[in-house]
Amino acid sequence: MKKLASVFAVAFLACAAFARAQSVLPDHFGKWKTSGASLGAAVSTNVTGEAVRTRSDVARYVSGDKSLAVTVEEFRDPSSAYEVYTSRLSPRLTASTVAELTAAGNDGLIALVGNRVVTVSQIRNATDAELKLLLDSVKQTADTAPLPPIRAYLPEEQLIQGTQRYALGPEGFSAALDSVNASKFSVLTPEIGFKTGAEAMLASYAVGRDKTQSLLLIDYPTPQLAEQHLHHLQPLLAANPAFAGATIERKSSLLSLVVSPVSAQSAAKLREQIRFEQQVTWNEGSHTLTDPPWLVTVKNLFIGTFAFCGVAIVLGIAFGGVRVLTKRLFPGKVFDRHKDIEVLQLGLSGKRIDPTDLY
C-alpha cells in the first residue's frame, strides 16, 4: 500500500508540474512570484462562448505582503480576443500607459495581448514597469496576427473612449447594442450576415454637451456581399417606426448606420469622417526596352562581318590546301583522274582528243 501511495503521489506531482509547465502565466516576473493558491476559473459569458475560449489560467502573485490576481484567457485568434476585450471596456476605464490596448480603472487592468485577454486586479500594488513585464511574458507565446482593419475606420473626433465594440457574431453584436442602449436594433441581426464573414464595429460619439449618437460599421469580404445585405437591411429600417431617421449607406464593402442620430446633419457629418478608403489597382502588362545604343549595334555589325570574312578565308585556305596536298601525295588518284574522263567530239578532224591535254 505504501508503494502504491507513493506511486500516486509521484504521478500527482508530475501532472501538477506538467500543468504548470503548460501555463501561459510565468512563475515570476520582477519581484513577484506565484503563491500557488487556487483562485477558481474565469467567468464564461455568451461573448466568450462565441469567441471560442480555448483555455484560461488564473494565478495569484505575491511580493512581500502585497498580492496581484491575474487571469489570462486565450481565444482561437486575435480577432476573437478583440471581441471579448472590447465587450469589457467602459467609459469609466481610462487608457493605460502600460502597453497598447490596455485600460485601467477600479484598481484593475484589462489588456489585449495577441489572442489573449489579460485581467489584473489590485494593480495599485504594482508599478507600470512590473505590469509590462507580465504582459511581455504572456505575449511571448501568443498569436500576434494583425487585428481586424475595421477598428481603424472609426472617426476619432468626439469619440467617447470605452464605447468601442467589435462583433464577430450575433452575441457580440447584441452585447454591443446593449452597451449603447440600442437593443431595438437587434432585429437587424439575422440580416447582417455574420455567417458570410461580416464584422461589425460600434462606438458612441458626443454631439454638443449632453447628446450622443452611435455609429455602426459593418464590413464584408466583398462589395457584392455588402450590396446584397444592404438590400435586406433597408426595408427593415424603413418598415419600423422605431428606426425613424436612421439610414444605412454603402461605400464599397462597408456599410454605415448612425444609430439614433441627433439630426440628419450630425449623422452626415459623422459619416464623412469615417476613415475608410479602398484603392483598386490594375496591374497592366509592361515591358522594358532592351535595345542597345546604335553605336553598340554598329560595332557589333563590324565585328560580325570581320568574323564571317575571317571564317571564310580560313575555310577557303583549308579546302585549297587539302586539295593541293592530296594532288601532290596521290597524283591522278583522287583528283584529275584522266582515265575517268570521257570527251565527246564531233569528229571534224582525224585527231583524237587526249584527256591529259586538259590539265
C-alpha positions as CSV (number, residue, x, y, z in Angstrom):
1,M,0.0,0.0,0.0
2,K,2.8,2.4,0.8
3,K,4.4,1.7,-2.6
4,L,1.0,2.3,-4.3
5,A,0.5,5.6,-2.4
6,S,4.0,6.8,-3.3
7,V,3.3,6.0,-7.0
8,F,0.1,8.0,-6.9
9,A,1.9,10.9,-5.1
10,V,4.6,10.9,-7.8
11,A,2.0,10.8,-10.6
12,F,0.1,13.7,-9.0
13,L,3.2,15.8,-8.6
14,A,4.2,15.0,-12.2
15,C,0.8,16.0,-13.5
16,A,0.9,19.2,-11.5
17,A,4.4,20.0,-12.8
18,F,3.2,19.3,-16.4
19,A,0.2,21.5,-16.0
20,R,2.3,24.3,-14.6
21,A,4.7,24.0,-17.5
22,Q,1.9,24.4,-19.9
23,S,0.6,27.5,-18.2
24,V,0.9,30.7,-20.2
25,L,1.5,32.7,-17.0
26,P,5.1,32.9,-15.8
27,D,6.2,31.6,-12.4
28,H,7.6,35.0,-11.6
29,F,8.1,38.4,-13.1
30,G,10.2,41.1,-11.5
31,K,9.9,40.7,-7.7
32,W,6.5,38.9,-8.0
33,K,6.1,35.1,-7.5
34,T,3.1,32.8,-7.8
35,S,1.6,31.8,-4.4
36,G,0.1,28.6,-5.6
37,A,-3.3,29.5,-4.1
38,S,-6.4,28.4,-6.1
39,L,-8.5,31.3,-7.4
40,G,-11.2,29.4,-9.3
41,A,-11.9,29.8,-13.0
42,A,-12.5,32.7,-15.4
43,V,-16.2,33.7,-15.8
44,S,-17.8,32.5,-19.0
45,T,-20.3,34.6,-21.0
46,N,-22.2,34.4,-24.2
47,V,-19.5,36.5,-25.9
48,T,-16.6,34.3,-24.6
49,G,-18.6,31.3,-25.9
50,E,-19.0,32.9,-29.4
51,A,-15.3,33.9,-29.4
52,V,-14.3,30.3,-28.6
53,R,-12.2,30.5,-25.5
54,T,-9.6,27.7,-25.7
55,R,-8.1,28.0,-22.2
56,S,-7.9,30.2,-19.1
57,D,-5.2,30.4,-16.5
58,V,-5.7,32.1,-13.1
59,A,-2.9,32.8,-10.7
60,R,-2.1,34.9,-7.6
61,Y,1.3,36.6,-7.3
62,V,2.8,37.9,-4.1
63,S,5.6,40.2,-3.2
64,G,6.0,40.6,0.5
65,D,2.6,41.4,1.9
66,K,1.2,42.6,-1.4
67,S,-0.6,40.5,-4.0
68,L,-2.0,40.5,-7.5
69,A,-4.7,38.4,-9.1
70,V,-4.1,37.6,-12.8
71,T,-6.4,35.9,-15.3
72,V,-5.4,35.0,-18.8
73,E,-8.0,33.9,-21.3
74,E,-6.8,32.5,-24.7
75,F,-9.0,32.5,-27.8
76,R,-8.8,31.0,-31.2
77,D,-7.4,34.1,-32.8
78,P,-6.7,37.8,-32.1
79,S,-10.0,39.0,-33.7
80,S,-12.0,36.8,-31.3
81,A,-9.9,38.1,-28.3
82,Y,-10.5,41.6,-29.5
83,E,-14.3,41.0,-29.5
84,V,-14.1,39.9,-25.8
85,Y,-11.7,42.8,-24.9
86,T,-14.0,45.5,-26.3
87,S,-17.0,43.9,-24.6
88,R,-15.4,44.6,-21.3
89,L,-14.4,48.2,-22.0
90,S,-16.3,51.0,-20.3
91,P,-16.2,54.8,-20.4
92,R,-15.3,54.6,-16.7
93,L,-12.0,53.0,-17.7
94,T,-9.1,55.1,-19.0
95,A,-6.3,54.2,-21.4
96,S,-3.3,52.8,-19.6
97,T,0.3,53.6,-20.3
98,V,1.4,50.0,-19.5
99,A,1.0,48.9,-23.1
100,E,-1.1,49.4,-26.2
101,L,-4.7,48.2,-26.0
102,T,-4.9,48.4,-22.2
103,A,-7.4,50.0,-20.0
104,A,-7.4,50.6,-16.2
105,G,-9.9,51.6,-13.6
106,N,-11.4,50.4,-10.3
107,D,-8.0,49.0,-9.3
108,G,-8.0,46.7,-12.3
109,L,-6.3,46.4,-15.6
110,I,-7.6,44.7,-18.8
111,A,-5.2,44.2,-21.7
112,L,-5.3,42.6,-25.1
113,V,-2.2,40.6,-25.9
114,G,-2.4,38.9,-29.2
115,N,-5.1,36.2,-28.9
116,R,-5.2,36.6,-25.1
117,V,-7.1,38.8,-22.8
118,V,-5.3,39.6,-19.5
119,T,-7.1,40.8,-16.4
120,V,-5.2,42.0,-13.4
121,S,-6.7,43.0,-10.1
122,Q,-5.2,45.1,-7.3
123,I,-2.9,46.9,-9.7
124,R,-2.2,49.6,-7.0
125,N,0.3,47.1,-5.6
126,A,2.4,47.0,-8.8
127,T,4.2,49.6,-10.9
128,D,3.7,50.0,-14.6
129,A,7.1,48.5,-15.3
130,E,6.2,45.4,-13.4
131,L,2.9,45.0,-15.2
132,K,4.6,45.5,-18.5
133,L,7.0,42.6,-17.6
134,L,3.9,40.4,-17.0
135,L,2.3,41.3,-20.3
136,D,5.6,40.8,-22.2
137,S,5.9,37.4,-20.7
138,V,2.4,36.5,-21.8
139,K,3.0,37.9,-25.3
140,Q,6.0,35.6,-26.0
141,T,3.8,32.6,-26.8
142,A,0.7,34.5,-28.0
143,D,-0.6,34.7,-31.6
144,T,0.2,38.2,-32.7
145,A,-1.6,38.3,-36.1
146,P,-3.0,41.7,-37.1
147,L,-6.2,42.9,-35.6
148,P,-9.3,43.5,-37.8
149,P,-8.9,46.6,-40.0
150,I,-12.4,47.8,-39.2
151,R,-11.2,49.1,-35.9
152,A,-9.3,51.8,-37.6
153,Y,-12.3,53.0,-39.7
154,L,-13.9,54.7,-36.7
155,P,-13.6,58.5,-36.6
156,E,-11.5,59.9,-33.8
157,E,-13.2,63.3,-33.3
158,Q,-15.8,63.3,-30.5
159,L,-15.3,59.6,-29.9
160,I,-16.3,58.5,-26.4
161,Q,-13.4,56.3,-25.3
162,G,-14.5,52.9,-23.9
163,T,-17.6,52.6,-26.1
164,Q,-15.9,50.8,-28.9
165,R,-17.4,47.4,-29.5
166,Y,-16.3,44.8,-32.0
167,A,-18.6,41.9,-33.0
168,L,-17.9,38.7,-35.0
169,G,-21.3,37.2,-34.4
170,P,-24.8,37.7,-33.0
171,E,-23.8,37.5,-29.3
172,G,-21.1,40.1,-29.6
173,F,-23.4,42.3,-31.7
174,S,-26.3,42.1,-29.1
175,A,-23.9,42.9,-26.3
176,A,-22.6,45.9,-28.3
177,L,-26.1,47.2,-28.8
178,D,-27.0,46.8,-25.2
179,S,-24.0,48.8,-24.2
180,V,-25.3,51.9,-26.0
181,N,-29.0,51.3,-25.1
182,A,-29.9,50.4,-28.7
183,S,-31.1,46.9,-28.2
184,K,-34.1,47.6,-30.5
185,F,-31.7,47.4,-33.4
186,S,-31.1,43.7,-32.6
187,V,-33.9,42.9,-35.1
188,L,-31.3,43.6,-37.8
189,T,-29.0,40.8,-36.6
190,P,-30.4,38.0,-38.9
191,E,-29.9,40.2,-42.0
192,I,-26.4,41.4,-41.2
193,G,-24.8,38.1,-42.4
194,F,-22.2,37.2,-39.8
195,K,-22.1,33.7,-41.3
196,T,-20.8,35.2,-44.6
197,G,-17.8,36.8,-42.8
198,A,-19.3,40.1,-41.8
199,E,-17.6,42.1,-39.0
200,A,-19.3,44.9,-37.0
201,M,-17.8,47.9,-35.1
202,L,-19.9,50.2,-32.9
203,A,-18.9,53.3,-31.0
204,S,-20.6,56.4,-29.4
205,Y,-19.9,60.0,-30.2
206,A,-20.6,63.2,-28.3
207,V,-22.8,65.7,-30.0
208,G,-23.0,69.0,-28.2
209,R,-23.0,68.9,-24.4
210,D,-25.4,66.2,-23.4
211,K,-26.3,64.4,-26.6
212,T,-24.7,61.3,-28.1
213,Q,-25.2,59.2,-31.2
214,S,-23.7,55.9,-32.1
215,L,-22.0,54.8,-35.4
216,L,-22.3,51.2,-36.6
217,L,-19.9,49.9,-39.2
218,I,-20.4,46.6,-40.9
219,D,-17.5,45.3,-43.1
220,Y,-17.9,42.5,-45.7
221,P,-15.4,40.4,-47.6
222,T,-16.6,41.8,-50.9
223,P,-18.6,44.8,-52.2
224,Q,-21.1,42.4,-53.7
225,L,-22.0,40.9,-50.3
226,A,-22.3,44.4,-48.9
227,E,-24.7,45.4,-51.6
228,Q,-26.7,42.2,-51.1
229,H,-27.2,42.7,-47.4
230,L,-27.9,46.4,-47.9
231,H,-31.0,45.5,-49.8
232,H,-32.0,43.3,-46.9
233,L,-31.4,45.9,-44.2
234,Q,-33.0,48.9,-45.9
235,P,-36.6,47.5,-45.9
236,L,-36.3,46.7,-42.2
237,L,-35.3,50.2,-41.3
238,A,-38.0,51.7,-43.5
239,A,-40.8,49.5,-42.1
240,N,-40.1,50.0,-38.4
241,P,-41.2,53.4,-37.0
242,A,-38.7,53.0,-34.1
243,F,-35.9,53.5,-36.6
244,A,-37.1,56.8,-37.9
245,G,-34.2,59.0,-39.1
246,A,-31.8,56.0,-39.2
247,T,-30.4,55.4,-42.7
248,I,-27.8,52.9,-43.9
249,E,-25.3,53.6,-46.7
250,R,-22.7,51.6,-48.5
251,K,-19.2,52.6,-49.5
252,S,-17.6,49.7,-51.4
253,S,-17.6,46.7,-48.9
254,L,-18.5,48.9,-45.9
255,L,-22.0,49.7,-44.6
256,S,-22.5,52.5,-42.2
257,L,-25.5,53.2,-40.0
258,V,-25.9,56.1,-37.5
259,V,-27.9,54.6,-34.6
260,S,-30.4,57.1,-33.1
261,P,-29.0,60.2,-34.9
262,V,-29.3,63.5,-33.2
263,S,-30.1,65.1,-36.6
264,A,-29.6,64.3,-40.3
265,Q,-26.8,66.9,-40.4
266,S,-24.9,65.4,-37.5
267,A,-25.3,61.9,-38.9
268,A,-24.0,63.1,-42.3
269,K,-21.0,64.8,-40.7
270,L,-20.2,61.7,-38.7
271,R,-20.3,59.6,-41.9
272,E,-17.9,62.0,-43.7
273,Q,-15.3,61.3,-41.0
274,I,-15.2,57.6,-41.5
275,R,-11.6,56.7,-42.3
276,F,-12.3,54.1,-45.0
277,E,-10.5,54.2,-48.3
278,Q,-10.4,51.4,-50.8
279,Q,-8.0,51.5,-53.7
280,V,-8.5,49.4,-56.8
281,T,-5.3,48.9,-58.7
282,W,-4.9,47.4,-62.2
283,N,-1.6,45.7,-63.0
284,E,-1.1,46.3,-66.7
285,G,1.4,44.5,-68.8
286,S,4.7,46.3,-69.2
287,H,8.0,45.8,-70.8
288,T,11.4,47.3,-70.6
289,L,13.3,48.5,-73.6
290,T,16.4,46.2,-74.1
291,D,17.7,47.6,-77.5
292,P,21.3,48.6,-77.1
293,P,22.6,52.1,-78.3
294,W,23.2,52.5,-82.0
295,L,26.9,52.8,-81.6
296,V,27.0,49.4,-79.9
297,T,24.9,48.0,-82.8
298,V,27.3,49.4,-85.5
299,K,30.2,48.0,-83.6
300,N,28.6,44.6,-83.4
301,L,27.9,44.7,-87.1
302,F,31.6,45.3,-88.0
303,I,32.8,42.7,-85.6
304,G,30.3,40.1,-87.0
305,T,31.3,41.0,-90.6
306,F,35.0,40.6,-89.9
307,A,34.4,37.4,-88.1
308,F,32.5,36.0,-91.1
309,C,35.2,37.0,-93.5
310,G,37.8,35.5,-91.3
311,V,36.0,32.2,-91.2
312,A,35.5,32.2,-95.0
313,I,39.2,32.9,-95.6
314,V,40.3,30.1,-93.1
315,L,37.9,27.6,-94.7
316,G,39.0,28.6,-98.2
317,I,42.7,28.1,-97.4
318,A,41.9,24.9,-95.6
319,F,40.0,23.5,-98.6
320,G,42.6,24.6,-101.2
321,G,45.5,23.3,-99.1
322,V,43.9,19.9,-98.7
323,R,43.3,19.7,-102.5
324,V,46.9,20.7,-103.3
325,L,48.3,18.3,-100.7
326,T,46.2,15.5,-102.0
327,K,47.2,16.1,-105.6
328,R,50.9,16.0,-104.6
329,L,50.7,12.9,-102.5
330,F,48.3,11.0,-104.7
331,P,48.7,12.4,-108.2
332,G,45.8,11.2,-110.5
333,K,44.4,9.1,-107.7
334,V,41.8,11.4,-106.1
335,F,41.6,14.5,-108.3
336,D,42.2,14.9,-112.1
337,R,41.7,11.2,-113.0
338,H,42.0,11.4,-116.8
339,K,41.1,7.8,-117.2
340,D,37.6,8.5,-115.8
341,I,37.1,11.4,-118.2
342,E,35.2,11.0,-121.4
343,V,35.3,13.7,-124.1
344,L,32.5,13.9,-126.7
345,Q,33.8,15.1,-130.0
346,L,32.2,15.8,-133.4
347,G,34.9,14.1,-135.4
348,L,35.6,17.1,-137.7
349,S,39.3,16.3,-137.5
350,G,41.0,13.0,-137.6
351,K,43.0,13.7,-134.3
352,R,41.5,12.1,-131.2
353,I,41.5,14.3,-128.1
354,D,43.8,13.2,-125.3
355,P,42.2,14.0,-121.9
356,T,45.6,14.6,-120.4
357,D,45.9,17.7,-122.6
358,L,43.2,19.3,-120.4
359,Y,45.5,19.6,-117.4
